[in-house]
């Protein structure tokens, strides 16, 4: 039986070694019976073939695969072709995103925001795909205000998205507040928290600076204090993320989406401590 609303995200590997590593990680995570595995997509189409290859492998292993699809820098014709390929490959779920233009890429293409992509997919393919969209409990970095961002999130739901996955965060209150605000606007679709296990502090700090996810000061200071002692950082991070997940699930979160960075063990450790594998 699949664990409903438990999912794992991968990026498409670039090398043969990376493919083998991901295949192993996937095998280990498959034992946890997730609802689906998702695979990221480089904005501008840079990973188009590798994303397709990875989702095709996942499907062949008997699991639901959800490719991410970002529209920035793309044309309708491009997106239509990708949708047809996914439909032909038996894909039923897509994570629909705007994406961020890679530096040096001048044109925004024919889509400006993710709500336009959701609308386009619905017009082209009806209800064939279950559409996930991104949500930002700590506010998207380019949003003019929290209210604007919330209303922009609602546009994606109104355009036909079925559910959402959040950017990662370490402050559960931001998630509960966001869900409350959505409910006030009549949004009842599941909003699944995105969970980032803590594996390497430097990497996490870099990601967080660019995507607008906050690492609270006390967490930064504690992890900085561990210096090169990665084992202590991981133990600290594991305990913290387990507590976060417990709080989220107890508070009514409909599930968890793990950003795996193609590594199984950190997610498995969290999963086991949560008692989800029973
Ligand atoms: P949008 O929902 O379009 O929002 C982008 C910004 O524009 C926000 O500030 C919003 O408030 C504003 N906005 C939205 N609609 C409007 C409107 N109609 N008018 C005016 N302003 C508007 N990136 C990748 O490149 N590949 C991936 O595979 C990928 N996967 C992701 C998965 C998840 C779960 C998450 C949370 C993010 C992912 N990202 C990925 C990152 C994402 O592409 C970036 O965060 C990007 O900056 C925004 O994408 P979006 O779909 O949220 O955009």
py3Dmol code that shows the C-alpha trace and the ligand (Angstrom):
import py3Dmol

protein = """\
ATOM      1  CA  UNK A   1       0.000   0.000   0.000  1.00  0.00           C
ATOM      2  CA  UNK A   2       1.266   3.529  -0.841  1.00  0.00           C
ATOM      3  CA  UNK A   3       1.776   6.065   1.951  1.00  0.00           C
ATOM      4  CA  UNK A   4      -0.564   8.834   0.915  1.00  0.00           C
ATOM      5  CA  UNK A   5       1.014  12.258   0.526  1.00  0.00           C
ATOM      6  CA  UNK A   6       4.533  11.020   1.243  1.00  0.00           C
ATOM      7  CA  UNK A   7       6.788  11.795  -1.679  1.00  0.00           C
ATOM      8  CA  UNK A   8      10.476  12.101  -2.504  1.00  0.00           C
ATOM      9  CA  UNK A   9      12.107  14.553  -4.882  1.00  0.00           C
ATOM     10  CA  UNK A  10      15.207  13.878  -6.991  1.00  0.00           C
ATOM     11  CA  UNK A  11      17.231  15.843  -9.479  1.00  0.00           C
ATOM     12  CA  UNK A  12      18.098  14.153 -12.794  1.00  0.00           C
ATOM     13  CA  UNK A  13      21.708  12.941 -12.603  1.00  0.00           C
ATOM     14  CA  UNK A  14      24.283  14.072 -15.156  1.00  0.00           C
ATOM     15  CA  UNK A  15      26.698  11.159 -15.123  1.00  0.00           C
ATOM     16  CA  UNK A  16      26.543   7.390 -15.338  1.00  0.00           C
ATOM     17  CA  UNK A  17      27.769   7.259 -11.734  1.00  0.00           C
ATOM     18  CA  UNK A  18      25.024   9.646 -10.689  1.00  0.00           C
ATOM     19  CA  UNK A  19      22.418   7.456 -12.380  1.00  0.00           C
ATOM     20  CA  UNK A  20      23.640   4.398 -10.459  1.00  0.00           C
ATOM     21  CA  UNK A  21      23.689   6.299  -7.192  1.00  0.00           C
ATOM     22  CA  UNK A  22      20.136   7.503  -7.754  1.00  0.00           C
ATOM     23  CA  UNK A  23      18.913   4.043  -8.732  1.00  0.00           C
ATOM     24  CA  UNK A  24      20.246   2.723  -5.397  1.00  0.00           C
ATOM     25  CA  UNK A  25      18.750   5.595  -3.426  1.00  0.00           C
ATOM     26  CA  UNK A  26      15.430   5.048  -5.144  1.00  0.00           C
ATOM     27  CA  UNK A  27      15.434   1.351  -4.318  1.00  0.00           C
ATOM     28  CA  UNK A  28      15.954   2.141  -0.649  1.00  0.00           C
ATOM     29  CA  UNK A  29      13.263   4.825  -0.612  1.00  0.00           C
ATOM     30  CA  UNK A  30      10.842   2.630  -2.561  1.00  0.00           C
ATOM     31  CA  UNK A  31      10.686   0.355   0.487  1.00  0.00           C
ATOM     32  CA  UNK A  32       8.918   3.240   2.280  1.00  0.00           C
ATOM     33  CA  UNK A  33       6.039   3.067  -0.248  1.00  0.00           C
ATOM     34  CA  UNK A  34       5.799   6.734  -1.180  1.00  0.00           C
ATOM     35  CA  UNK A  35       2.820   8.043  -3.098  1.00  0.00           C
ATOM     36  CA  UNK A  36       5.171   9.288  -5.838  1.00  0.00           C
ATOM     37  CA  UNK A  37       8.725  10.292  -6.722  1.00  0.00           C
ATOM     38  CA  UNK A  38       9.208  13.672  -8.367  1.00  0.00           C
ATOM     39  CA  UNK A  39      12.075  14.770 -10.619  1.00  0.00           C
ATOM     40  CA  UNK A  40      13.189  18.384 -11.027  1.00  0.00           C
ATOM     41  CA  UNK A  41      13.482  20.207 -14.337  1.00  0.00           C
ATOM     42  CA  UNK A  42      16.166  22.777 -15.153  1.00  0.00           C
ATOM     43  CA  UNK A  43      14.480  26.066 -16.050  1.00  0.00           C
ATOM     44  CA  UNK A  44      14.890  26.803 -19.737  1.00  0.00           C
ATOM     45  CA  UNK A  45      14.674  23.069 -20.526  1.00  0.00           C
ATOM     46  CA  UNK A  46      18.307  22.264 -19.701  1.00  0.00           C
ATOM     47  CA  UNK A  47      17.422  18.879 -18.150  1.00  0.00           C
ATOM     48  CA  UNK A  48      14.517  18.040 -20.437  1.00  0.00           C
ATOM     49  CA  UNK A  49      15.861  14.682 -21.658  1.00  0.00           C
ATOM     50  CA  UNK A  50      17.356  13.651 -18.328  1.00  0.00           C
ATOM     51  CA  UNK A  51      14.137  14.461 -16.456  1.00  0.00           C
ATOM     52  CA  UNK A  52      12.221  12.351 -18.965  1.00  0.00           C
ATOM     53  CA  UNK A  53      14.721   9.480 -18.681  1.00  0.00           C
ATOM     54  CA  UNK A  54      14.515   9.517 -14.892  1.00  0.00           C
ATOM     55  CA  UNK A  55      10.703   9.560 -14.739  1.00  0.00           C
ATOM     56  CA  UNK A  56      10.574   6.788 -17.324  1.00  0.00           C
ATOM     57  CA  UNK A  57      12.868   4.646 -15.142  1.00  0.00           C
ATOM     58  CA  UNK A  58      10.735   5.331 -12.070  1.00  0.00           C
ATOM     59  CA  UNK A  59       7.571   4.344 -13.939  1.00  0.00           C
ATOM     60  CA  UNK A  60       9.239   1.175 -15.196  1.00  0.00           C
ATOM     61  CA  UNK A  61       9.976   0.263 -11.568  1.00  0.00           C
ATOM     62  CA  UNK A  62       6.230   0.447 -10.852  1.00  0.00           C
ATOM     63  CA  UNK A  63       6.106   3.800  -9.060  1.00  0.00           C
ATOM     64  CA  UNK A  64       4.228   6.965  -9.823  1.00  0.00           C
ATOM     65  CA  UNK A  65       6.627   9.525 -11.276  1.00  0.00           C
ATOM     66  CA  UNK A  66       5.946  13.252 -11.306  1.00  0.00           C
ATOM     67  CA  UNK A  67       8.176  15.340 -13.539  1.00  0.00           C
ATOM     68  CA  UNK A  68       8.557  19.005 -12.605  1.00  0.00           C
ATOM     69  CA  UNK A  69       7.924  21.326 -15.524  1.00  0.00           C
ATOM     70  CA  UNK A  70       8.969  24.956 -15.507  1.00  0.00           C
ATOM     71  CA  UNK A  71       7.678  27.366 -18.114  1.00  0.00           C
ATOM     72  CA  UNK A  72      10.057  30.323 -17.922  1.00  0.00           C
ATOM     73  CA  UNK A  73      11.894  30.867 -21.207  1.00  0.00           C
ATOM     74  CA  UNK A  74       9.604  28.396 -22.985  1.00  0.00           C
ATOM     75  CA  UNK A  75       7.128  28.617 -25.811  1.00  0.00           C
ATOM     76  CA  UNK A  76       3.649  27.092 -25.915  1.00  0.00           C
ATOM     77  CA  UNK A  77       4.851  24.768 -28.643  1.00  0.00           C
ATOM     78  CA  UNK A  78       7.722  23.497 -26.466  1.00  0.00           C
ATOM     79  CA  UNK A  79       5.487  22.892 -23.488  1.00  0.00           C
ATOM     80  CA  UNK A  80       2.886  21.198 -25.685  1.00  0.00           C
ATOM     81  CA  UNK A  81       5.530  18.801 -27.014  1.00  0.00           C
ATOM     82  CA  UNK A  82       6.717  17.966 -23.480  1.00  0.00           C
ATOM     83  CA  UNK A  83       3.137  17.370 -22.300  1.00  0.00           C
ATOM     84  CA  UNK A  84       2.537  15.010 -25.220  1.00  0.00           C
ATOM     85  CA  UNK A  85       5.703  13.086 -24.400  1.00  0.00           C
ATOM     86  CA  UNK A  86       4.686  12.740 -20.758  1.00  0.00           C
ATOM     87  CA  UNK A  87       1.169  11.701 -21.672  1.00  0.00           C
ATOM     88  CA  UNK A  88       2.507   9.063 -24.057  1.00  0.00           C
ATOM     89  CA  UNK A  89       4.838   7.817 -21.318  1.00  0.00           C
ATOM     90  CA  UNK A  90       1.853   7.252 -19.007  1.00  0.00           C
ATOM     91  CA  UNK A  91       2.652  10.136 -16.640  1.00  0.00           C
ATOM     92  CA  UNK A  92      -0.366  11.329 -14.624  1.00  0.00           C
ATOM     93  CA  UNK A  93       1.127  13.958 -12.312  1.00  0.00           C
ATOM     94  CA  UNK A  94       3.172  17.097 -12.988  1.00  0.00           C
ATOM     95  CA  UNK A  95       4.706  19.689 -10.651  1.00  0.00           C
ATOM     96  CA  UNK A  96       3.985  22.901 -12.603  1.00  0.00           C
ATOM     97  CA  UNK A  97       6.366  25.799 -11.984  1.00  0.00           C
ATOM     98  CA  UNK A  98       7.534  29.077 -13.363  1.00  0.00           C
ATOM     99  CA  UNK A  99      11.202  28.380 -12.641  1.00  0.00           C
ATOM    100  CA  UNK A 100      13.973  30.962 -12.623  1.00  0.00           C
ATOM    101  CA  UNK A 101      15.675  32.148 -15.785  1.00  0.00           C
ATOM    102  CA  UNK A 102      19.273  30.893 -15.918  1.00  0.00           C
ATOM    103  CA  UNK A 103      21.722  33.807 -15.901  1.00  0.00           C
ATOM    104  CA  UNK A 104      22.532  34.907 -19.428  1.00  0.00           C
ATOM    105  CA  UNK A 105      19.155  33.791 -20.776  1.00  0.00           C
ATOM    106  CA  UNK A 106      17.519  36.975 -21.909  1.00  0.00           C
ATOM    107  CA  UNK A 107      13.984  36.049 -22.885  1.00  0.00           C
ATOM    108  CA  UNK A 108      11.171  35.158 -20.520  1.00  0.00           C
ATOM    109  CA  UNK A 109       9.429  33.225 -23.302  1.00  0.00           C
ATOM    110  CA  UNK A 110       5.665  32.972 -23.688  1.00  0.00           C
ATOM    111  CA  UNK A 111       4.786  32.325 -20.053  1.00  0.00           C
ATOM    112  CA  UNK A 112       5.354  34.791 -17.264  1.00  0.00           C
ATOM    113  CA  UNK A 113       4.002  33.016 -14.206  1.00  0.00           C
ATOM    114  CA  UNK A 114       3.143  29.515 -13.112  1.00  0.00           C
ATOM    115  CA  UNK A 115      -0.617  30.184 -13.088  1.00  0.00           C
ATOM    116  CA  UNK A 116      -0.364  30.630 -16.887  1.00  0.00           C
ATOM    117  CA  UNK A 117       1.312  27.230 -17.176  1.00  0.00           C
ATOM    118  CA  UNK A 118      -1.398  25.574 -15.065  1.00  0.00           C
ATOM    119  CA  UNK A 119      -4.079  27.167 -17.236  1.00  0.00           C
ATOM    120  CA  UNK A 120      -2.289  26.069 -20.401  1.00  0.00           C
ATOM    121  CA  UNK A 121      -1.926  22.455 -19.204  1.00  0.00           C
ATOM    122  CA  UNK A 122      -5.605  22.306 -18.276  1.00  0.00           C
ATOM    123  CA  UNK A 123      -6.626  23.725 -21.668  1.00  0.00           C
ATOM    124  CA  UNK A 124      -4.376  21.321 -23.545  1.00  0.00           C
ATOM    125  CA  UNK A 125      -4.885  18.127 -21.584  1.00  0.00           C
ATOM    126  CA  UNK A 126      -8.065  18.551 -19.524  1.00  0.00           C
ATOM    127  CA  UNK A 127      -7.972  16.560 -16.303  1.00  0.00           C
ATOM    128  CA  UNK A 128      -5.363  14.053 -17.480  1.00  0.00           C
ATOM    129  CA  UNK A 129      -2.681  15.323 -15.096  1.00  0.00           C
ATOM    130  CA  UNK A 130      -2.848  15.851 -11.368  1.00  0.00           C
ATOM    131  CA  UNK A 131      -1.167  19.242 -11.054  1.00  0.00           C
ATOM    132  CA  UNK A 132       1.008  20.192  -8.108  1.00  0.00           C
ATOM    133  CA  UNK A 133       2.209  23.769  -7.683  1.00  0.00           C
ATOM    134  CA  UNK A 134       4.744  25.465  -5.406  1.00  0.00           C
ATOM    135  CA  UNK A 135       3.790  27.343  -2.236  1.00  0.00           C
ATOM    136  CA  UNK A 136       5.934  29.598  -0.045  1.00  0.00           C
ATOM    137  CA  UNK A 137       5.040  29.767   3.672  1.00  0.00           C
ATOM    138  CA  UNK A 138       7.999  32.147   4.175  1.00  0.00           C
ATOM    139  CA  UNK A 139       7.066  34.206   1.078  1.00  0.00           C
ATOM    140  CA  UNK A 140       8.635  33.898  -2.378  1.00  0.00           C
ATOM    141  CA  UNK A 141      11.737  36.154  -2.528  1.00  0.00           C
ATOM    142  CA  UNK A 142      10.405  38.192  -5.473  1.00  0.00           C
ATOM    143  CA  UNK A 143       6.925  38.759  -4.049  1.00  0.00           C
ATOM    144  CA  UNK A 144       5.929  42.358  -3.446  1.00  0.00           C
ATOM    145  CA  UNK A 145       4.202  41.440  -0.189  1.00  0.00           C
ATOM    146  CA  UNK A 146       2.963  38.427   1.730  1.00  0.00           C
ATOM    147  CA  UNK A 147      -0.583  39.230   0.645  1.00  0.00           C
ATOM    148  CA  UNK A 148       0.389  39.470  -3.023  1.00  0.00           C
ATOM    149  CA  UNK A 149       2.190  36.156  -2.829  1.00  0.00           C
ATOM    150  CA  UNK A 150      -0.836  34.527  -1.239  1.00  0.00           C
ATOM    151  CA  UNK A 151      -3.138  35.887  -3.932  1.00  0.00           C
ATOM    152  CA  UNK A 152      -0.683  34.740  -6.591  1.00  0.00           C
ATOM    153  CA  UNK A 153      -0.726  31.285  -5.040  1.00  0.00           C
ATOM    154  CA  UNK A 154      -4.523  31.354  -5.237  1.00  0.00           C
ATOM    155  CA  UNK A 155      -4.299  32.146  -8.969  1.00  0.00           C
ATOM    156  CA  UNK A 156      -2.574  28.786  -9.469  1.00  0.00           C
ATOM    157  CA  UNK A 157      -5.269  26.929  -7.547  1.00  0.00           C
ATOM    158  CA  UNK A 158      -8.006  28.819  -9.403  1.00  0.00           C
ATOM    159  CA  UNK A 159      -6.317  27.951 -12.710  1.00  0.00           C
ATOM    160  CA  UNK A 160      -6.756  24.254 -11.899  1.00  0.00           C
ATOM    161  CA  UNK A 161      -3.931  23.049  -9.637  1.00  0.00           C
ATOM    162  CA  UNK A 162      -4.980  20.109  -7.444  1.00  0.00           C
ATOM    163  CA  UNK A 163      -2.482  20.441  -4.613  1.00  0.00           C
ATOM    164  CA  UNK A 164       0.701  22.174  -3.538  1.00  0.00           C
ATOM    165  CA  UNK A 165       4.157  21.411  -2.209  1.00  0.00           C
ATOM    166  CA  UNK A 166       5.890  24.066  -0.150  1.00  0.00           C
ATOM    167  CA  UNK A 167       9.384  25.434  -0.246  1.00  0.00           C
ATOM    168  CA  UNK A 168      11.259  24.022   2.747  1.00  0.00           C
ATOM    169  CA  UNK A 169      11.242  25.863   6.058  1.00  0.00           C
ATOM    170  CA  UNK A 170      12.286  25.153   9.633  1.00  0.00           C
ATOM    171  CA  UNK A 171       9.632  27.204  11.363  1.00  0.00           C
ATOM    172  CA  UNK A 172       6.360  25.280  11.573  1.00  0.00           C
ATOM    173  CA  UNK A 173       4.395  28.438  12.446  1.00  0.00           C
ATOM    174  CA  UNK A 174       5.045  29.885   8.991  1.00  0.00           C
ATOM    175  CA  UNK A 175       3.366  26.810   7.471  1.00  0.00           C
ATOM    176  CA  UNK A 176       0.359  26.857   9.824  1.00  0.00           C
ATOM    177  CA  UNK A 177      -0.114  30.582   9.239  1.00  0.00           C
ATOM    178  CA  UNK A 178       0.053  30.120   5.469  1.00  0.00           C
ATOM    179  CA  UNK A 179      -2.501  27.286   5.554  1.00  0.00           C
ATOM    180  CA  UNK A 180      -4.826  29.398   7.743  1.00  0.00           C
ATOM    181  CA  UNK A 181      -4.578  32.294   5.302  1.00  0.00           C
ATOM    182  CA  UNK A 182      -5.324  29.953   2.398  1.00  0.00           C
ATOM    183  CA  UNK A 183      -8.371  28.588   4.180  1.00  0.00           C
ATOM    184  CA  UNK A 184      -9.652  32.133   4.713  1.00  0.00           C
ATOM    185  CA  UNK A 185      -9.501  32.539   0.928  1.00  0.00           C
ATOM    186  CA  UNK A 186     -11.453  29.319   0.459  1.00  0.00           C
ATOM    187  CA  UNK A 187      -8.464  27.215  -0.636  1.00  0.00           C
ATOM    188  CA  UNK A 188      -9.033  23.660   0.525  1.00  0.00           C
ATOM    189  CA  UNK A 189      -6.502  21.802  -1.659  1.00  0.00           C
ATOM    190  CA  UNK A 190      -3.823  19.821   0.199  1.00  0.00           C
ATOM    191  CA  UNK A 191      -0.683  21.865   0.905  1.00  0.00           C
ATOM    192  CA  UNK A 192       2.107  19.404   1.618  1.00  0.00           C
ATOM    193  CA  UNK A 193       5.148  20.749   3.480  1.00  0.00           C
ATOM    194  CA  UNK A 194       8.488  20.347   1.707  1.00  0.00           C
ATOM    195  CA  UNK A 195      11.098  18.904   4.075  1.00  0.00           C
ATOM    196  CA  UNK A 196      14.828  19.442   3.611  1.00  0.00           C
ATOM    197  CA  UNK A 197      16.940  17.035   5.690  1.00  0.00           C
ATOM    198  CA  UNK A 198      20.116  18.663   6.971  1.00  0.00           C
ATOM    199  CA  UNK A 199      23.146  16.940   5.515  1.00  0.00           C
ATOM    200  CA  UNK A 200      25.782  19.661   4.954  1.00  0.00           C
ATOM    201  CA  UNK A 201      25.472  23.074   6.569  1.00  0.00           C
ATOM    202  CA  UNK A 202      27.403  25.023   3.904  1.00  0.00           C
ATOM    203  CA  UNK A 203      25.213  23.612   1.141  1.00  0.00           C
ATOM    204  CA  UNK A 204      22.018  24.310   3.074  1.00  0.00           C
ATOM    205  CA  UNK A 205      23.081  27.903   3.809  1.00  0.00           C
ATOM    206  CA  UNK A 206      23.807  28.453   0.095  1.00  0.00           C
ATOM    207  CA  UNK A 207      20.430  27.053  -1.021  1.00  0.00           C
ATOM    208  CA  UNK A 208      18.565  28.975   1.627  1.00  0.00           C
ATOM    209  CA  UNK A 209      20.125  32.294   0.656  1.00  0.00           C
ATOM    210  CA  UNK A 210      18.951  31.907  -2.925  1.00  0.00           C
ATOM    211  CA  UNK A 211      15.475  30.451  -2.423  1.00  0.00           C
ATOM    212  CA  UNK A 212      14.397  32.605   0.513  1.00  0.00           C
ATOM    213  CA  UNK A 213      14.019  29.758   3.031  1.00  0.00           C
ATOM    214  CA  UNK A 214      15.049  30.979   6.433  1.00  0.00           C
ATOM    215  CA  UNK A 215      17.473  29.152   8.677  1.00  0.00           C
ATOM    216  CA  UNK A 216      16.726  30.647  12.089  1.00  0.00           C
ATOM    217  CA  UNK A 217      19.713  32.373  13.718  1.00  0.00           C
ATOM    218  CA  UNK A 218      19.896  29.903  16.593  1.00  0.00           C
ATOM    219  CA  UNK A 219      20.129  27.034  14.102  1.00  0.00           C
ATOM    220  CA  UNK A 220      22.816  28.771  12.039  1.00  0.00           C
ATOM    221  CA  UNK A 221      24.849  29.600  15.123  1.00  0.00           C
ATOM    222  CA  UNK A 222      24.573  26.051  16.466  1.00  0.00           C
ATOM    223  CA  UNK A 223      25.625  24.478  13.167  1.00  0.00           C
ATOM    224  CA  UNK A 224      28.424  27.003  12.621  1.00  0.00           C
ATOM    225  CA  UNK A 225      29.639  26.119  16.104  1.00  0.00           C
ATOM    226  CA  UNK A 226      30.136  22.504  15.010  1.00  0.00           C
ATOM    227  CA  UNK A 227      32.675  23.614  12.368  1.00  0.00           C
ATOM    228  CA  UNK A 228      33.809  20.600  10.315  1.00  0.00           C
ATOM    229  CA  UNK A 229      32.123  18.108  12.622  1.00  0.00           C
ATOM    230  CA  UNK A 230      29.546  16.937  10.097  1.00  0.00           C
ATOM    231  CA  UNK A 231      28.376  14.079  12.266  1.00  0.00           C
ATOM    232  CA  UNK A 232      27.220  16.487  14.968  1.00  0.00           C
ATOM    233  CA  UNK A 233      25.591  18.745  12.371  1.00  0.00           C
ATOM    234  CA  UNK A 234      23.676  15.787  10.981  1.00  0.00           C
ATOM    235  CA  UNK A 235      22.603  14.541  14.411  1.00  0.00           C
ATOM    236  CA  UNK A 236      21.430  18.036  15.352  1.00  0.00           C
ATOM    237  CA  UNK A 237      19.654  18.434  12.014  1.00  0.00           C
ATOM    238  CA  UNK A 238      17.985  15.031  12.213  1.00  0.00           C
ATOM    239  CA  UNK A 239      16.519  15.695  15.657  1.00  0.00           C
ATOM    240  CA  UNK A 240      15.331  19.112  14.577  1.00  0.00           C
ATOM    241  CA  UNK A 241      13.713  17.905  11.345  1.00  0.00           C
ATOM    242  CA  UNK A 242      12.034  14.966  13.085  1.00  0.00           C
ATOM    243  CA  UNK A 243      10.518  17.395  15.622  1.00  0.00           C
ATOM    244  CA  UNK A 244       9.430  19.683  12.788  1.00  0.00           C
ATOM    245  CA  UNK A 245       7.733  16.806  10.943  1.00  0.00           C
ATOM    246  CA  UNK A 246       6.027  15.608  14.109  1.00  0.00           C
ATOM    247  CA  UNK A 247       4.684  19.082  14.759  1.00  0.00           C
ATOM    248  CA  UNK A 248       3.498  19.454  11.172  1.00  0.00           C
ATOM    249  CA  UNK A 249       1.721  16.093  11.062  1.00  0.00           C
ATOM    250  CA  UNK A 250       0.177  16.589  14.505  1.00  0.00           C
ATOM    251  CA  UNK A 251      -0.997  20.045  13.426  1.00  0.00           C
ATOM    252  CA  UNK A 252      -2.834  18.617  10.414  1.00  0.00           C
ATOM    253  CA  UNK A 253      -0.308  18.691   7.542  1.00  0.00           C
ATOM    254  CA  UNK A 254      -1.646  16.260   4.928  1.00  0.00           C
ATOM    255  CA  UNK A 255       1.735  14.608   4.329  1.00  0.00           C
ATOM    256  CA  UNK A 256       5.430  15.298   3.704  1.00  0.00           C
ATOM    257  CA  UNK A 257       7.481  15.881   0.545  1.00  0.00           C
ATOM    258  CA  UNK A 258      11.196  15.226   1.046  1.00  0.00           C
ATOM    259  CA  UNK A 259      13.894  17.083  -0.884  1.00  0.00           C
ATOM    260  CA  UNK A 260      16.284  14.126  -1.012  1.00  0.00           C
ATOM    261  CA  UNK A 261      19.193  15.641  -2.997  1.00  0.00           C
ATOM    262  CA  UNK A 262      19.367  12.071  -4.341  1.00  0.00           C
ATOM    263  CA  UNK A 263      20.367  10.646  -0.959  1.00  0.00           C
ATOM    264  CA  UNK A 264      18.209   8.018   0.723  1.00  0.00           C
ATOM    265  CA  UNK A 265      19.731   7.622   4.181  1.00  0.00           C
ATOM    266  CA  UNK A 266      18.925  11.039   5.717  1.00  0.00           C
ATOM    267  CA  UNK A 267      15.268  10.641   4.702  1.00  0.00           C
ATOM    268  CA  UNK A 268      15.094   7.041   5.917  1.00  0.00           C
ATOM    269  CA  UNK A 269      16.503   8.036   9.311  1.00  0.00           C
ATOM    270  CA  UNK A 270      13.860  10.756   9.694  1.00  0.00           C
ATOM    271  CA  UNK A 271      11.153   8.453   8.446  1.00  0.00           C
ATOM    272  CA  UNK A 272      12.037   5.717  10.910  1.00  0.00           C
ATOM    273  CA  UNK A 273      12.190   8.095  13.855  1.00  0.00           C
ATOM    274  CA  UNK A 274       8.757   9.367  12.880  1.00  0.00           C
ATOM    275  CA  UNK A 275       7.456   5.813  12.956  1.00  0.00           C
ATOM    276  CA  UNK A 276       6.092   6.180   9.429  1.00  0.00           C
ATOM    277  CA  UNK A 277       7.682   2.982   8.172  1.00  0.00           C
ATOM    278  CA  UNK A 278       5.587   0.803  10.489  1.00  0.00           C
TER     279      UNK A 278
END
"""
ligand_1 = """\
53
LIG
P 5.110 31.636 -9.550
O 3.991 30.989 -8.836
O 4.852 32.134 -10.939
O 5.594 32.843 -8.627
C 6.829 33.516 -8.891
C 6.772 34.946 -8.304
O 5.897 35.754 -9.090
C 6.242 35.046 -6.882
O 6.912 36.085 -6.257
C 4.764 35.381 -7.063
O 4.238 36.088 -5.964
C 4.793 36.236 -8.334
N 3.598 36.025 -9.179
C 3.038 34.811 -9.460
N 1.989 34.971 -10.303
C 1.903 36.289 -10.571
C 1.042 37.059 -11.389
N 0.078 36.467 -12.109
N 1.246 38.403 -11.423
C 2.244 38.988 -10.707
N 3.095 38.292 -9.903
C 2.940 36.967 -9.853
N 12.752 25.400 -10.007
C 13.224 24.810 -11.124
O 13.855 25.472 -11.947
N 13.038 23.476 -11.381
C 12.331 22.688 -10.525
O 12.171 21.499 -10.776
C 11.792 23.285 -9.346
N 11.065 22.565 -8.469
C 10.479 23.183 -7.386
C 9.638 22.449 -6.553
C 9.039 23.031 -5.456
C 8.113 22.209 -4.583
C 9.296 24.397 -5.145
C 8.675 25.046 -3.942
C 10.127 25.145 -5.984
C 10.718 24.560 -7.113
N 11.527 25.276 -7.988
C 12.033 24.670 -9.112
C 11.844 26.683 -7.725
C 10.836 27.630 -8.426
O 10.904 27.466 -9.812
C 11.198 29.063 -8.035
O 10.907 29.255 -6.677
C 10.613 30.148 -8.897
O 11.235 31.389 -8.530
C 9.121 30.361 -8.742
O 8.380 29.378 -9.306
P 6.796 29.308 -9.023
O 6.246 28.222 -9.831
O 6.525 29.316 -7.592
O 6.373 30.736 -9.642
"""
view = py3Dmol.view(width=600, height=400)
view.addModel(protein, "pdb")
view.setStyle({"model": 0}, {"cartoon": {"style": "trace"}})
view.addModel(ligand_1, "xyz")
view.setStyle({"model": 1}, {"stick": {}})
view.zoomTo()
view.show()
